[in-house]
Amino acid sequence: MLLKANFSKKSIKFLDKLTAKHFFQIDQKIEKLKKNAFPEDSAKLKGSEDYFRVDIGEYRIIYHCDESILYIDLIGKRNDGEVYKKFDRL
């Protein structure tokens, strides 16, 4: 089943700032998540039952999903803790 993607305002804002190359990498990963929301390289976030993370290159995607929608909550740099600080504020 193909899920519909729903992007948060923060995710859209982050994507708008990316180079075409990085945007394409993240877009490809999201397309794969729409087909399989829980691939082997995803991990459940500690302290959360519903949120997962997946890495793509130097970026991290934090998301959750229900039966038909993949919610892209945050996208951020992988090697700094800023994406988790932003997640705590959701």
N, C-alpha and C positions, 0 to 999 in steps of 0.2 A: 504494500500500500504506500502511495506517495503522500507524504504530509505536506500541508501548506505552511510556508514560512511566514512568521510574524516577527518583525524586527522592532526592538525598542527604539526610542528616540536617540538614546546614547549610542546604540549600535550603528544607526544610520549616520549619526554625526561622525563617528570614528571612521566608517567606511568612506565617507566623502573626502577624507583627508589623505587616503592611501594613494600610492602610485598604482598605475594600471596593473603592473605585475603582481603586487601584493593583493590587490582587490581580486584579481582573477584566481589566485591561490585560495583565498578565503571563500570565494563564490563556489569554487569546485568542491571544497569540503562541505559547505552547507548543502549543496545539491546531493552529496552522498549521504548526509545526515537525514535529508528528507526521505531517502529510500530506506535507511537503517539508522534509527535514532540512537542506537546503543552499540556502536562498533567496538571491536576489541580494544582500540586505543582510547576509548572514553573512560572517564573515572567519575564516580559519584563524589560530590564535594562533601568534605567532612562537616558534620553538624547539620546536614540537609538531607531530607529524604527525596526531594524532587529535582534537585539541580545537579547537572553534570558538566564536565569540562572536557574539551578536546583541544589538542595542540595541532597547529598547522604552521610549519616553518617557525618564524619568530613570534607568532601570535597565538593567543588562547581565546577560545570561544566558550562562553558560559551559557548554558541553555537548559530548558526544560520542555516537556511536551505532554500533550494529552492524546486522546485517541486520533485526532485529525490535524492538530496544529503543532508545529515546532516553533517554540518561542525562543528567539535569539535575544537573550537579556543583555549580554555584554561581550564586547570584543576588545582585547587589549594586548599590550606587549607581554610576551611570555616570561621574560626574565626579570621583570620588576614586579613588585607586589601591588602595584597600583590597581590592577584589575580586581584583586580581592578586596581592597579598601573600598572600591566603588560598589562591589557586590554587597558588602556589609551595609551599605547605605540604601539598598533597594528596599 
